[in-house]
């Protein structure tokens, strides 16, 4: 599996957070309608809660991945130095060393 880009991870975090909010909200609404005669609302609430919990876990995992990736990239950039311009060899230098006539 190829790594996702930063933008894809940010998009996944946002959409999973939206899904988790919707699922947990629906779990709360269906749990309010639960009664012993309407026991299916309890099962539906449990399914929504499980889905919301899974999406919440995915949000946390992807957010941690994104944080680790950005800190690694910042550490890598801090290691190196700024690129330095390398001067082009002049014709006089080449002639002096006998590389051209």
Phi, psi and omega per residue, in radians:
X1 nan 2.212 -3.130
X2 -1.341 2.595 3.091
X3 -1.193 2.556 3.110
X4 -1.513 2.681 3.085
X5 -1.286 2.961 -3.140
X6 -1.069 -0.721 -3.118
X7 -1.144 -0.662 3.101
X8 -1.153 -0.688 3.105
X9 -1.149 -0.717 3.110
X10 -1.106 -0.746 3.106
X11 -1.086 -0.763 3.128
X12 -1.098 -0.724 3.121
X13 -1.079 -0.795 -3.114
X14 -1.151 -0.797 -3.129
X15 -1.213 -0.634 3.084
X16 -1.176 -0.627 3.072
X17 -1.145 -0.675 3.086
X18 -1.135 -0.756 3.109
X19 -1.108 -0.737 -3.136
X20 -1.115 -0.738 3.117
X21 -1.096 -0.781 3.126
X22 -1.119 -0.759 -3.117
X23 -1.174 -0.765 3.138
X24 -1.214 -0.564 3.046
X25 -1.140 -0.759 3.094
X26 -1.163 -0.598 3.077
X27 -1.097 -0.736 3.130
X28 -1.151 -0.733 -3.127
X29 -1.140 -0.797 -3.127
X30 -1.228 -0.504 3.087
X31 -1.191 -0.561 3.103
X32 -1.166 -0.503 3.141
X33 -1.528 -0.066 -3.088
X34 -1.202 2.384 2.992
X35 -2.655 2.861 -3.116
X36 -1.042 -0.524 3.121
X37 -1.355 -0.497 3.124
X38 -1.915 1.068 -3.040
X39 -1.194 -0.362 3.137
X40 -1.141 -0.459 3.073
X41 -1.133 -0.573 3.080
X42 -1.168 -0.731 3.084
X43 -1.139 -0.716 3.110
X44 -1.126 -0.701 3.099
X45 -1.117 -0.692 3.116
X46 -1.142 -0.687 3.116
X47 -1.149 -0.763 3.093
X48 -1.088 -0.721 -3.136
X49 -1.137 -0.702 3.119
X50 -1.123 -0.767 3.096
X51 -1.109 -0.705 3.101
X52 -1.144 -0.656 3.108
X53 -1.157 -0.737 3.118
X54 -1.098 -0.775 3.117
X55 -1.132 -0.640 3.096
X56 -1.121 -0.716 3.090
X57 -1.107 -0.700 3.103
X58 -1.131 -0.644 3.090
X59 -1.073 -0.814 -3.106
X60 -1.136 -0.775 -3.115
X61 -1.113 -0.819 -3.132
X62 -1.182 -0.600 3.091
X63 -1.160 -0.710 3.094
X64 -1.124 -0.734 3.074
X65 -1.006 -0.776 -3.123
X66 -1.137 -0.717 3.126
X67 -1.144 -0.773 3.125
X68 -1.091 -0.746 -3.127
X69 -1.108 -0.744 -3.123
X70 -1.225 -0.626 3.108
X71 -1.223 -0.656 3.075
X72 -1.108 -0.743 3.133
X73 -1.125 -0.702 3.125
X74 -1.157 -0.706 3.092
X75 -1.123 -0.678 3.126
X76 -1.155 -0.735 3.112
X77 -1.167 -0.574 -3.129
X78 -1.270 -0.434 -3.138
X79 -1.169 -0.773 -3.025
X80 -1.343 2.940 3.067
X81 -1.852 2.920 3.099
X82 -1.188 2.491 3.125
X83 -1.129 2.481 -3.133
X84 -1.944 2.488 3.135
X85 -1.279 2.341 3.084
X86 -1.770 2.148 -3.083
X87 -1.171 2.487 3.114
X88 -1.341 2.496 3.118
X89 -1.193 2.327 3.141
X90 -1.555 2.750 -3.131
X91 -1.063 -0.633 3.135
X92 -1.096 -0.719 3.120
X93 -1.126 -0.721 3.139
X94 -1.152 -0.718 3.115
X95 -1.155 -0.690 -3.125
X96 -1.110 -0.599 -3.129
X97 -1.556 -0.050 3.079
X98 1.416 0.386 3.141
X99 -1.533 -0.420 3.071
X100 -2.333 2.929 3.124
X101 -1.788 nan nan
